Amino acid sequence: MSSEPEDFTPDPYERAQSIPAEILRSGLSRRGMLKALGLLGGGAALSGTAAAAWAQPSQAQGAAQYALPAGFKGDITDIKHVVVLVQENRSFDHYFGALPGVRGFNDKQALRFQNGTDVFSQPNGSSFVKPKRVTTVAGTTTGLDHSYSGGLKAWSQGRYDNWIGAKGAATMQYVTGEEIPWQWSLASAYTICDAWHCSVIGPTTPNRLYHWTGTSNGTTANGGESNGTRTWQTYPEALQNAGVSWRIYVDNSNNGSSWVGDYTDNPIRGFSTFTTSGTTATDAANRADAEKNAPGTGLIWRAGSSPYKATGAPNNDSDANLNAVLKDFIAACQPGAVNPLPQVSWIVAPYSWSEHPSANPEHGAHFSNRVISTLQSNPELWKNTLLIMTFDENDGYFDHVLAPYAEPGTPGEYSGSTPLGYGPRVPAILVSPWTRGGWVSGETFDHTSIIQFLETWTSAIGTPARSTTITDWRRGISGDLTSSMDFANPVFDIPQLPDTEALVQIARAGGTIASQVPEADKWDGGTLRHRPLSFHPHGTFVEDRATGTVAAKLSLVGGPVGKAVSLQGFPDKYAAFANTPHTVTAAAPATYDWDAAKYDGKYAFSVYGPDGFVRSHAGTVLPAGQNNGPVPRVDVDLVSGAEPTVKITLRNDGLQPVRYMLSANDYVGGTHSVWVQPGANETLQWPTSEGYYDVVLTAATGTGWRHRYAGRVAQLPA
């Protein structure tokens, strides 16, 4: 990366040794290459390699050694309860940008600007602002603009170059595991999603509407959370109609900024379905209201949407408060509960427990830890429960990863001429036996992914609950979370996490968190592994010397029916810096075109996508028939399998030899020089690390020929 932030935590992964070109040409797998170099011995050596990290537990440990518990099928139907906790207003980079192993500040596949800097160097007049670590009690910065209009200013028509102008320099603040050891320890123990975007480029309510209903119905601002006038389908209604039990656990004291109440974070109460009629004029209205309020079954009872009324919970950060605010949830998790935990439940935290700036992460950790420990206190409940934890929006904090971008005119994805979303990445951690073990999930998600997961799950258990509001485009872009889970190999042990009561005591005192955290409660590192995916995007370079045009042919291989990726093209030179979005599916590939004839035959552009995808192409188109010198041409194929590789075929269409240089910009592969004679070709198998690759190819032709291929090769079915 060209610009490391202050106090940046280095990438813990060791880069593999350079691999000689003759071994690359051999076609050996990565494991074979390591053996040939003497880098791979028996099973003990394998356990320390990226190959072991790439394998699923059944592959790395041996499927024969693992037996599912009695009553488990080894599929999604083993889940009996889904619990959702959405906290407030933190970006992914703000919380986890420095966490080793995720797509954070060490991202070498990040967007690059035309001046040679990258997205981590945000313009501020004639200077730049880079990510800056803060070590005081985290969350003290307030006042960052996180309106829809402010988000659009930072997004800057997809250029991502106006964060400082839109938000101010404080947008670049971040914390590390020394400031938030519980959050980092939880991520290291379970599965962190490093491509989960908020659904709207804006504030809380529109994002929470997406989370609960699959859409904001065009809403881009806060408001209307309690007025009972919204009428489109909510997902709780879909669950109710399908016969799936559900409940929202929320303290209903008020909607204020305190240790009690819902902080207007339960926008279900803004829908007419979940309000009383407001009249006692007729017996029918009275009966309907009584039915809605009936304990155990009523819609208002389930939604926690009755008129605000003090609940008696103390308004402070005591255990008495937590026990009162979470009393119904705690009671539901006990064996023999009168109203047991339903199949689907949501938990809404009061403001001061929600992690919203300036509510601090330490109190948020204590609240979230109480939710987790409550579930885990009942082993029979815990072994069948998935807890989904995320944040509604980024609060104006910087995040560097390009969000999916719908082409203008995409149905349901625009507010006038501007896209509704996606917004910046937010933290998301999946806590369950199926996500235990320190994994990173790199598939693109947003808040509708929660609903899409529930759709998949309820269909699998025979009670399908379908949302009618999620757009087709968003269904294609966002996954349903199942790629983040290993149903065949659940792990039931309970990890040791930092003492959140001790963290709360430090937060009460203020000052610097890192210097006060007891040694036993510090984040202790660890290596995160990446969940394989069943699909990958690809891009190949095509040159038409007769017309003087070039193009990146963009495609998608694998994945479920309808899977899509958002790929975004930028000029690197010559043309103005602008973002051209392309939605790509297996059935509908796309092309990023460049008319080199406009620029004296020159071209320079890049295409970026999810999970580290980059295609960068630069050079000069030689006129057709001008072959007296070396004329380089390269074909690149992605070869899937248990040990995926990148097949690179170096060609020479000219009458003089071509000298190619191949260099690993990231991951493995080393640096190699390869000569290709006139009319000949050389084929190399470029290695990957957990499927990831990043290779730069140059040719000594004097035409500026430079091409880069980065991304991840999928594990596709044989």
C-alpha positions in Angstrom: 0.0 0.0 0.0 1.3 3.4 -0.8 0.1 5.2 2.3 0.1 3.4 5.6 -1.9 5.2 8.4 -0.3 6.4 11.6 0.4 3.5 14.0 -0.7 1.0 11.3 -0.7 -2.6 12.4 1.3 -4.6 9.8 -0.1 -7.5 7.9 0.8 -10.6 9.9 0.9 -12.9 6.9 4.4 -13.8 5.7 4.9 -13.5 2.0 6.1 -16.7 0.3 9.5 -16.9 -1.3 9.9 -16.0 -4.9 9.1 -19.0 -7.2 11.4 -19.5 -10.2 9.8 -19.1 -13.6 10.7 -22.6 -14.7 8.6 -24.0 -11.8 5.8 -21.7 -12.7 5.9 -23.0 -16.3 5.7 -26.6 -15.1 2.0 -26.4 -14.3 2.5 -27.6 -10.7 -0.1 -26.7 -8.2 0.9 -24.3 -5.4 1.5 -27.2 -3.1 3.6 -28.9 -5.7 5.6 -25.7 -6.1 6.3 -25.6 -2.4 7.4 -29.2 -2.4 9.7 -28.5 -5.4 11.3 -25.7 -3.4 11.6 -27.8 -0.2 9.1 -25.5 1.5 6.5 -28.2 2.2 7.1 -31.4 4.1 4.6 -33.6 5.9 1.4 -32.8 7.6 3.0 -30.7 10.3 4.4 -28.3 7.8 1.1 -28.1 5.9 -0.7 -26.8 9.0 1.4 -23.6 8.9 0.7 -22.8 5.2 -1.9 -20.8 3.4 -3.0 -24.1 1.8 -4.3 -25.3 5.3 -6.0 -22.0 5.9 -7.7 -22.2 2.5 -9.2 -25.6 3.4 -12.5 -26.0 5.1 -12.2 -27.7 8.6 -13.3 -31.0 7.0 -10.4 -30.7 4.6 -7.8 -29.5 7.0 -8.7 -31.9 9.8 -10.1 -34.8 7.9 -13.8 -35.3 7.5 -13.6 -38.8 9.0 -12.5 -37.4 12.3 -15.6 -35.2 12.7 -19.0 -36.5 13.7 -22.1 -34.3 13.9 -24.0 -34.2 17.2 -27.2 -36.3 17.6 -30.1 -34.7 15.8 -27.9 -32.6 13.5 -28.2 -33.0 9.7 -25.2 -30.9 8.8 -27.2 -28.3 6.8 -29.0 -25.0 7.4 -32.0 -26.7 9.0 -29.9 -27.3 12.1 -30.5 -23.6 12.9 -33.6 -23.2 15.1 -33.2 -19.6 16.2 -31.9 -16.4 14.5 -31.1 -13.4 16.6 -30.3 -10.0 15.1 -28.6 -7.1 16.9 -27.9 -4.0 14.9 -25.8 -1.3 16.6 -25.2 2.3 15.7 -23.0 4.3 13.4 -19.5 2.9 12.9 -17.7 2.2 9.7 -15.7 -0.9 9.0 -12.4 0.9 8.6 -13.1 2.9 11.8 -13.4 -0.3 13.8 -11.5 -3.0 11.9 -9.4 -1.3 9.2 -6.2 -2.2 11.2 -7.3 -5.8 12.0 -4.8 -8.2 10.3 -6.4 -10.4 7.7 -9.3 -8.3 6.6 -9.6 -5.9 3.7 -8.4 -2.9 5.7 -5.6 -0.4 5.6 -3.2 -3.0 4.1 -5.4 -3.3 1.0 -3.2 -3.2 -2.0 -6.2 -3.6 -4.3 -7.7 -0.3 -3.2 -8.8 2.5 -5.6 -5.9 4.5 -7.0 -6.2 8.2 -8.0 -4.7 9.7 -11.1 -2.0 11.6 -9.1 -0.5 8.3 -8.0 -1.9 8.3 -4.5 -4.7 6.0 -3.4 -8.0 6.3 -1.6 -6.3 6.3 1.8 -4.8 9.7 1.0 -7.9 11.9 0.9 -7.5 15.3 -0.7 -7.7 18.3 1.6 -6.9 21.3 -0.6 -3.3 21.0 -1.6 -2.5 18.3 1.0 -3.8 14.9 2.0 -5.3 13.3 5.1 -4.6 9.7 5.9 -6.3 7.4 8.5 -5.4 8.4 12.0 -5.5 6.3 15.1 -7.2 7.6 18.2 -6.3 6.1 21.6 -8.6 7.9 24.0 -11.9 6.4 25.0 -13.2 5.7 21.5 -16.3 7.4 20.2 -15.7 10.9 21.5 -15.9 12.4 18.0 -19.3 13.7 17.3 -20.9 15.9 14.7 -19.7 14.1 11.6 -22.2 14.6 8.7 -24.0 11.3 8.0 -26.9 12.7 6.0 -27.8 11.4 2.6 -26.5 14.6 1.0 -23.3 14.4 3.0 -22.8 10.8 2.0 -23.2 11.7 -1.6 -20.6 14.5 -1.2 -18.1 12.0 0.1 -19.0 9.4 -2.5 -18.3 12.1 -5.1 -20.1 10.5 -8.0 -18.3 7.3 -7.3 -14.8 8.8 -7.1 -14.4 8.5 -3.3 -12.2 11.5 -3.2 -14.2 14.1 -1.1 -14.4 12.5 2.4 -12.6 15.5 4.0 -14.7 18.1 2.1 -17.9 16.4 3.1 -17.1 15.2 6.7 -14.0 16.9 8.0 -10.6 15.4 9.0 -12.2 13.5 11.9 -13.7 11.1 9.4 -10.3 9.4 9.1 -10.1 8.4 12.7 -9.8 4.7 13.6 -9.2 2.5 16.6 -7.3 -0.8 17.0 -7.5 -3.9 19.2 -5.9 -2.0 22.0 -8.9 0.4 22.1 -11.6 -2.2 21.4 -10.2 -5.5 22.5 -13.6 -7.2 22.9 -14.8 -6.4 19.4 -11.4 -7.6 17.9 -11.5 -10.7 20.0 -15.0 -11.5 19.0 -14.2 -11.1 15.3 -11.1 -13.3 15.8 -13.2 -16.0 17.4 -16.1 -16.1 15.0 -16.6 -14.8 11.4 -16.2 -11.2 10.4 -17.8 -10.0 7.2 -15.4 -7.5 5.5 -17.7 -6.6 2.6 -21.0 -5.7 4.4 -22.2 -2.3 3.3 -25.0 -0.2 4.7 -27.9 -0.2 2.3 -28.3 3.6 1.9 -25.6 6.3 1.6 -27.3 8.0 4.6 -28.4 7.9 8.2 -30.0 5.5 10.6 -33.7 5.2 9.7 -33.5 4.5 6.0 -30.9 1.8 6.7 -33.0 0.3 9.5 -36.0 0.3 7.1 -33.9 -1.8 4.7 -32.9 -4.1 7.5 -36.5 -4.7 8.6 -38.4 -4.4 5.4 -35.9 -4.8 2.5 -36.4 -1.3 1.3 -36.6 2.3 2.5 -39.3 3.0 -0.1 -37.3 6.0 -1.3 -36.7 7.4 2.2 -33.3 8.9 2.6 -33.6 10.8 5.9 -34.5 10.1 9.5 -38.1 10.7 10.7 -41.4 8.9 10.8 -40.1 6.2 13.1 -43.2 6.3 15.4 -46.0 7.8 13.4 -47.7 4.6 12.2 -48.3 5.8 8.7 -46.0 3.6 6.7 -47.8 0.7 4.9 -45.4 -1.3 2.7 -44.6 -4.9 3.6 -42.3 -5.5 6.6 -40.5 -8.7 7.0 -42.0 -9.5 10.4 -45.4 -9.6 8.5 -43.9 -12.1 6.0 -42.8 -14.2 8.9 -46.2 -13.9 10.6 -48.0 -15.0 7.4 -45.7 -18.0 7.0 -46.3 -19.1 10.6 -42.7 -18.4 11.7 -42.5 -17.0 15.3 -40.7 -13.7 15.9 -40.3 -10.9 18.4 -38.5 -7.6 18.8 -36.9 -7.2 22.3 -36.8 -3.5 23.2 -37.1 -1.3 26.2 -40.2 0.8 25.5 -39.5 3.6 28.1 -39.0 6.4 25.6 -37.2 7.3 22.4 -34.5 9.5 24.0 -30.8 9.5 24.4 -30.2 7.5 27.5 -29.7 4.1 29.0 -33.3 3.2 28.4 -35.7 3.4 25.5 -35.3 2.6 21.8 -33.5 5.7 20.4 -36.1 5.5 17.6 -34.2 2.4 16.4 -37.4 0.3 16.2 -39.0 1.8 13.1 -41.5 -1.0 12.9 -43.6 1.1 15.2 -43.8 3.6 12.3 -46.0 1.1 10.3 -49.7 1.0 10.6 -49.8 -2.7 11.0 -48.0 -2.4 14.3 -50.1 0.4 15.9 -53.5 0.4 17.5 -56.5 1.9 15.7 -56.4 5.0 17.9 -60.1 4.8 18.5 -62.5 2.9 20.8 -65.6 3.9 18.7 -66.5 0.4 17.6 -66.4 -3.1 19.1 -64.5 -4.3 16.0 -61.8 -1.7 16.6 -61.6 -2.7 20.2 -61.3 -6.4 19.4 -58.6 -5.7 16.8 -56.6 -3.6 19.3 -56.9 -6.3 21.9 -55.8 -8.9 19.4 -52.7 -6.9 18.5 -51.8 -6.4 22.1 -52.4 -10.0 23.2 -49.3 -11.3 25.1 -47.5 -14.1 23.3 -49.3 -13.6 19.9 -50.2 -10.0 19.2 -48.5 -8.0 16.6 -47.9 -5.1 18.8 -46.7 -7.3 21.7 -44.3 -9.1 19.3 -43.0 -5.7 17.8 -42.6 -3.9 21.1 -44.5 -1.0 19.5 -47.1 -0.1 22.1 -47.2 3.6 23.1 -44.1 4.6 25.1 -44.4 4.0 28.8 -41.8 3.9 31.6 -40.7 0.3 32.3 -39.0 1.0 35.6 -35.5 0.2 34.2 -32.9 2.4 36.0 -31.4 5.0 33.7 -27.7 4.2 34.2 -25.1 1.7 33.1 -25.6 -0.7 36.0 -26.3 -4.5 35.8 -29.7 -3.7 37.1 -30.3 -1.6 34.0 -29.1 -4.4 31.7 -31.2 -7.0 33.5 -34.3 -4.7 33.1 -33.7 -3.6 29.5 -33.1 -7.1 28.4 -35.4 -8.8 30.9 -37.8 -10.3 28.3 -34.9 -11.6 26.2 -33.2 -13.0 29.2 -36.4 -14.7 30.4 -37.0 -16.1 26.9 -33.6 -17.8 26.8 -34.2 -19.8 30.1 -35.3 -23.4 30.0 -39.0 -23.7 30.3 -39.7 -20.1 29.6 -43.3 -19.0 29.4 -42.6 -17.1 26.2 -39.5 -18.9 24.9 -37.1 -17.4 22.3 -39.0 -17.4 19.0 -37.5 -18.6 15.7 -36.5 -15.0 14.7 -35.8 -12.2 17.1 -34.4 -8.7 17.0 -32.8 -6.8 19.9 -32.8 -3.0 20.0 -30.3 -1.3 22.3 -30.9 2.0 24.1 -28.7 4.9 22.9 -26.0 4.6 25.5 -25.5 0.9 24.9 -25.7 1.2 21.1 -22.0 2.4 20.3 -23.4 5.5 18.6 -20.8 8.3 18.9 -20.4 9.5 21.6 -21.8 6.4 23.3 -18.6 4.4 23.6 -17.6 1.0 22.3 -16.9 -0.3 25.8 -20.5 0.0 26.9 -21.6 -1.4 23.5 -19.3 -4.4 24.1 -20.8 -5.0 27.6 -24.4 -4.9 26.2 -23.5 -7.2 23.2 -21.6 -9.5 25.5 -24.7 -9.8 27.8 -26.7 -10.9 24.7 -24.1 -13.5 23.8 -23.6 -14.8 27.3 -27.4 -15.1 27.8 -27.7 -17.3 24.7 -24.6 -19.4 25.6 -25.9 -19.8 29.2 -28.4 -22.3 27.8 -26.3 -24.9 25.9 -29.4 -26.5 24.3 -30.4 -23.1 22.9 -27.0 -22.0 21.9 -26.2 -25.1 19.8 -29.0 -24.2 17.4 -28.7 -20.4 17.4 -27.2 -17.9 14.9 -26.5 -14.3 16.2 -26.1 -11.7 13.4 -24.4 -8.5 14.7 -23.9 -5.5 12.5 -24.3 -1.7 12.4 -26.9 0.4 10.7 -24.6 3.0 9.1 -21.1 4.6 9.2 -21.9 7.9 11.0 -19.7 9.7 8.5 -16.6 7.7 9.3 -14.4 6.9 6.4 -14.3 3.5 4.6 -12.1 2.9 1.6 -13.9 0.1 -0.3 -15.9 1.0 -3.3 -19.6 0.3 -2.6 -21.7 -1.5 -5.2 -23.1 1.1 -7.7 -26.2 0.6 -9.8 -26.3 1.9 -13.3 -28.5 5.0 -13.7 -32.1 3.9 -14.3 -31.8 0.6 -12.3 -35.4 0.1 -11.0 -35.8 0.9 -7.3 -32.2 2.0 -6.7 -32.3 5.7 -7.4 -33.6 8.8 -5.6 -34.0 11.1 -8.6 -30.6 11.2 -10.3 -28.6 9.8 -7.4 -28.3 6.2 -6.2 -29.8 5.3 -2.9 -26.9 2.9 -2.1 -24.9 1.0 -1.4 -23.3 3.0 1.4 -19.9 2.5 3.1 -19.0 -0.8 4.8 -20.0 -1.3 8.4 -18.8 -3.9 10.9 -20.6 -7.3 10.9 -19.8 -10.4 12.9 -21.7 -13.7 12.7 -21.6 -15.5 16.1 -22.7 -19.2 16.1 -21.4 -22.7 16.1 -21.3 -22.6 12.3 -19.1 -19.5 12.2 -16.7 -20.3 15.0 -13.0 -20.3 14.3 -11.7 -16.9 13.1 -13.0 -16.6 9.6 -13.3 -13.7 7.1 -16.3 -13.7 4.7 -15.5 -11.6 1.6 -18.9 -11.9 -0.2 -20.8 -8.6 -0.7 -23.6 -8.2 1.8 -26.0 -5.4 2.9 -28.8 -5.2 5.3 -31.1 -7.0 2.9 -28.8 -10.0 3.3 -30.4 -10.7 6.7 -33.8 -11.0 5.1 -32.4 -13.0 2.2 -30.8 -15.4 4.8 -34.1 -15.7 6.6 -35.8 -16.4 3.2 -33.4 -19.2 2.5 -33.7 -20.7 6.0 -37.5 -20.5 6.2 -37.7 -22.2 2.8 -35.4 -25.0 4.0 -37.4 -25.7 7.1 -40.7 -25.8 5.1 -42.2 -22.4 6.0 -41.1 -20.0 3.3 -41.3 -16.4 4.2 -40.6 -14.2 1.1 -40.0 -10.5 1.0 -41.8 -8.7 -1.8 -39.7 -5.5 -1.5 -36.1 -6.3 -2.3 -35.1 -5.2 -5.8 -33.8 -7.7 -8.3 -30.6 -5.8 -8.6 -29.9 -5.9 -4.9 -30.8 -9.6 -4.7 -28.1 -10.2 -7.3 -25.4 -8.1 -5.7 -25.9 -9.1 -2.0 -25.4 -12.7 -0.8 -27.7 -14.5 1.7 -24.9 -15.1 4.3 -24.8 -18.8 3.7 -21.3 -18.6 2.2 -20.1 -17.4 5.6 -21.1 -20.6 7.4 -20.0 -24.2 7.6 -23.0 -26.3 8.5 -21.1 -29.6 8.2 -18.6 -28.7 10.9 -20.2 -26.7 13.8 -17.9 -25.9 16.7 -19.7 -25.5 20.1 -16.9 -24.4 22.4 -17.1 -21.0 24.1 -14.1 -18.7 23.5 -12.5 -16.6 26.2 -13.3 -13.0 25.6 -12.2 -9.8 27.4 -14.0 -8.9 30.6 -16.4 -6.2 29.4 -17.2 -5.1 33.0 -13.5 -4.1 33.3 -13.8 -2.2 30.0 -16.8 -0.3 31.2 -15.0 0.7 34.4 -12.2 2.1 32.2 -14.7 3.9 30.1 -16.3 5.5 33.1 -12.9 6.9 34.1 -12.1 8.1 30.6 -8.6 8.6 29.2 -6.6 6.1 27.2 -8.1 2.7 26.9 -5.0 0.8 25.8 -2.8 1.7 28.8 -5.6 0.6 31.2 -6.7 -2.8 29.7 -5.5 -5.7 31.9 -3.1 -8.0 30.2 -5.6 -10.9 30.3 -8.1 -8.8 28.4 -6.0 -7.6 25.5 -6.6 -8.8 22.0 -4.1 -11.6 21.5 -3.9 -11.7 17.8 -4.4 -14.8 15.7 -4.7 -15.7 12.1 -7.9 -15.2 10.2 -8.8 -17.5 7.4 -11.0 -16.7 4.4 -14.2 -18.5 3.5 -14.1 -19.8 0.0 -16.6 -18.6 -2.5 -18.4 -20.5 -5.3 -18.0 -17.7 -7.9 -15.5 -15.2 -9.1 -15.5 -12.2 -11.5 -13.0 -12.1 -14.3 -11.7 -9.6 -16.8 -9.8 -10.1 -20.0 -8.1 -7.5 -22.1 -9.0 -7.3 -25.8 -7.2 -5.1 -28.3 -8.5 -4.2 -31.8 -5.5 -2.8 -33.7 -7.5 -2.2 -36.8 -9.9 0.3 -35.0 -7.5 1.5 -32.3 -9.9 0.4 -29.5 -9.3 -1.7 -26.5 -11.6 -3.1 -23.9 -11.9 -5.1 -20.6 -14.3 -8.0 -21.1 -16.0 -8.5 -17.7 -17.6 -11.8 -16.8 -18.8 -13.8 -13.8 -18.2 -17.6 -13.3 -20.1 -19.8 -10.9 -22.4 -18.8 -8.0 -26.1 -19.3 -7.6 -28.6 -18.4 -10.4 -28.8 -14.6 -10.7 -25.6 -13.9 -8.8 -24.2 -10.5 -9.8 -21.2 -8.3 -9.0 -20.7 -4.6 -9.3 -17.5 -3.7 -11.3 -16.5 -0.1 -11.7 -14.1 1.3 -14.3 -11.9 4.4 -14.0 -9.5 6.2 -16.4 -6.0 6.2 -14.9 -4.7 8.8 -17.4 -5.7 10.9 -20.4 -9.5 11.0 -19.7 -11.1 12.7 -16.7 -11.3 10.6 -13.5 -14.8 9.2 -13.5 -16.6 6.0 -12.4 -18.5 3.9 -14.9 -20.5 1.1 -13.2 -21.2 -2.3 -14.7 -23.4 -5.0 -13.2 -22.1 -8.3 -14.3 -23.8 -11.8 -14.2 -22.9 -15.1 -15.7 -25.7 -14.6 -18.2 -25.0 -10.9 -18.8 -21.3 -10.1 -19.2 -20.2 -6.4 -19.7 -17.5 -4.5 -21.4 -15.5 -1.4 -20.4 -14.5 0.2 -23.6 -11.6 2.6 -24.4 -11.1 4.4 -27.7 -7.3 4.7 -27.8 -7.5 6.5 -31.1 -8.6 9.6 -29.2 -5.4 9.6 -27.2 -2.8 8.9 -30.0 -3.2 5.1 -29.4 -2.7 5.3 -25.7 -4.8 3.7 -23.0 -4.7 3.6 -19.2 -7.7 2.4 -17.1 -8.6 0.2 -14.2 -11.7 -1.8 -13.2 -12.3 -2.5 -9.5 -14.7 -4.9 -7.9 -15.4 -6.9 -4.7 -13.0 -9.2 -2.8 -9.9 -7.5 -4.2 -10.8 -7.6 -7.9 -8.6 -5.3 -10.0 -7.9 -5.2 -13.7 -5.5 -2.4 -14.8 -4.4 -2.0 -18.4 -2.0 0.6 -19.9 0.0 0.8 -23.1 -0.2 1.9 -26.7 -2.1 0.3 -29.5 0.2 -0.4 -32.5 -1.4 0.1 -35.9 -2.5 -3.1 -37.6 0.4 -4.6 -39.6 3.1 -2.8 -37.6 4.8 -5.9 -36.4 8.5 -5.3 -37.0 9.2 -4.9 -33.3 8.0 -7.0 -30.3 4.2 -7.1 -30.0 3.1 -8.4 -26.6 -0.3 -10.1 -26.1 -1.4 -12.0 -23.0 -4.3 -14.4 -22.2 -5.2 -14.9 -18.6 -7.5 -17.7 -17.3 -8.6 -18.4 -13.7 -8.2 -22.1 -12.8 -10.5 -23.2 -10.0 -10.0 -26.2 -7.7 -8.8 -27.1 -4.2 -5.5 -25.2 -5.0 -6.5 -22.6 -7.6 -4.0 -20.9 -9.9 -3.9 -18.2 -12.6 -3.0 -19.5 -16.0 -1.0 -16.8 -17.9 -0.1 -17.3 -21.5 2.5 -14.8 -22.8 2.4 -14.3 -26.6 4.4 -12.4 -29.2 2.7 -11.2 -32.4 5.8 -9.3 -33.6 9.1 -10.1 -35.3 11.4 -9.3 -32.4 11.6 -11.1 -29.0 9.6 -9.8 -26.1 10.9 -9.6 -22.6 8.2 -9.9 -20.0 8.5 -9.1 -16.3 6.0 -10.7 -13.9 5.9 -9.4 -10.4 3.6 -10.2 -7.4 2.2 -6.9 -6.3 0.7 -8.9 -3.3 0.4 -12.4 -2.0 2.7 -15.0 -3.7 4.6 -15.4 -6.9 7.8 -13.4 -6.7 9.4 -11.6 -9.7 10.3 -13.3 -13.0 11.7 -12.4 -16.4 10.5 -14.4 -19.3 11.6 -14.0 -23.0 9.1 -14.9 -25.7 10.3 -15.4 -29.2 8.5 -14.1 -32.4 5.3 -16.1 -33.1 5.8 -18.1 -29.9 4.2 -18.3 -26.5 5.0 -19.3 -22.9 2.4 -20.5 -20.4 2.8 -20.1 -16.6 0.7 -21.2 -13.7 0.7 -18.3 -11.2 0.1 -19.4 -7.6 -2.5 -18.0 -5.2 -2.8 -17.6 -1.4 -6.3 -18.8 -0.3 -7.3 -18.2 -3.9 -6.0 -14.6 -3.9 -3.6 -13.3 -6.6 -2.2 -9.9 -7.6 0.3 -10.0 -10.5 1.7 -7.1 -12.6 3.0 -7.9 -16.1 5.2 -5.5 -18.1 6.8 -5.8 -21.5 10.0 -4.0 -22.5 8.6 -2.5 -25.7 8.8 1.3 -25.1 5.0 1.6 -25.3 4.2 1.7 -21.6 2.8 -1.8 -21.7 1.6 -2.7 -18.2 -1.2 -5.0 -17.2 -2.4 -6.0 -13.7 -4.6 -8.9 -12.6 -5.8 -9.2 -9.0 -8.7 -10.9 -7.3 -9.6 -14.3 -6.0 -10.2 -17.6 -7.8 -13.3 -19.5 -6.6 -13.6 -23.0 -5.4 -16.0 -24.2 -8.1 -17.7 -27.6 -8.2 -15.8 -30.2 -10.2 
